[in-house]
Amino acid sequence: MKSLRIIKDKVASGVMCSLTITSLLLVVFIGIGLYWKASPILSEHSLGDLLFSSSWRPFKGEFGFFPFLSATIWVTVVAVSWVLPIALLTAIFLTEYAKSFVRRYVFPALDILAALPSVIYGVWGTLVIVPWISRSVAPYFIDFSAGYTVLAASIVGGVMILPLLVSLFVEIFSTVSDDLREASCALGATKWQTTKLVVLKKTIPGILAALVLAISRALGETIAILMVCGNLPQVPHSLLDACYPIPALIANNYGEMLSLPLYESALMFAALILFVVVLLFNLFSRLVLNRMGKQLV
């Protein structure tokens, strides 16, 4: 009987180890597949020309990805910049200050927001955000704007990742022991001092990990961003410029004009850029988190 339990334990351990290795291999295989499909354009053009050229003329064989890469960074950075403080303060309120009946209604609402298809956010952005920017915001800064801008894409993208960030922050703050809160209050600290010096300080690695997850998702948002960004292959210089992020480029063009030389390879290279950016960002963030974790121990 004892040997049977040992055998079951070893089998379960082997299965879980195999699944873990399979998950890691999937990432490797995806990267290899994208590189293989992108290799034709890499053999025709240098990596520097592809990444730093702004000329996008597929009919002439010119594939400059700098406008798409810069647009992706613009939309992601602006979206995370405005949504992070809102999500953080909302999570602090829900975990530290809100009554139970408030949580009872807010949490289901967040779940609904997180479950909505991205196309709904895109329609909302097209019908509400784009006209608002065109009529109420842009006239204060420029003569005319259609509203399909970096700002519109960032607002829609931020709203999409807001419920994810709030839910993650709430879970992270909930892991802090009530004993720590009570000990802080017993020493004379106020509610806000306890939140700032105990809860937030204790959960900094978790906050950064949640932020990394949100940024990774924002980098890959496609349909909703595509509907409000303007889809112009230009380098944006302000929030009121139209843009063309990499996911929108792939979604808009894959399946069309693939008869052009190197066009499919160019789109696969765009996917490879996004894959590498997300991978490097996550690896760098993991190194930072590990170092912070050692310092906080």
Buried (B, 14 or more C-beta within 10 A) or exposed (E): EEEEEEEEEEEEEEEEEEEEEEEEEEEEEBBEBBBEBBBBBBEBBEEEBBBEBBEBEBEEBEBBBBBBBBBBBBBBEBBBEBBBEBBBEBBBBBBBEBEEEEBEEBBEEBEEBBEBEBEEBBBBBBEEBBEBBBEEBBEEEEEEBEBBBBBBBBBBBBBBBBBBBBBBBBBBBEEBEEEEBEEBBEEEBEEEEBBEEBBBEBBBBBBBBBBBBBBBBBBBBBBBBBBBBBBBBBBBEEBBBBBBBBBBBBBBBBEEEEEEEBBBBBBBBBBBBBBEBBBEBBEEBEEBBEEEEEEEE
